[in-house]
Amino acid sequence: MIIEIYPETGKKITESRVERTIRLGFKVESLAATLESLEELGVTILKSPSTTQWGLLAVILDPDGREVEINEPEIKKE
């Protein structure tokens, strides 16, 4: 597992946040399975999965009001 902590300088998805300068990011093997599990727990999905330069990416809201990035890296074929 990789845990990333970095400044979030892009457009804000939420209007009111506990911390506006940090976004946590987690890499997972299956974004679909992870989001399904999180939805069953009642987690709010702020940004549906989309393809980015880092692979599939979605953003959820944690219980403290922080954005959390969930990423399924693209598998590079050799």
Buried (B, 14 or more C-beta within 10 A) or exposed (E): EEEEEEEBEEEEEBEEBEEEEEBBBBBBEEBEEBBEEBEEEEBEBBEEBEEEEEBBBBBBBEEEEBBBBBBBBEEEEE
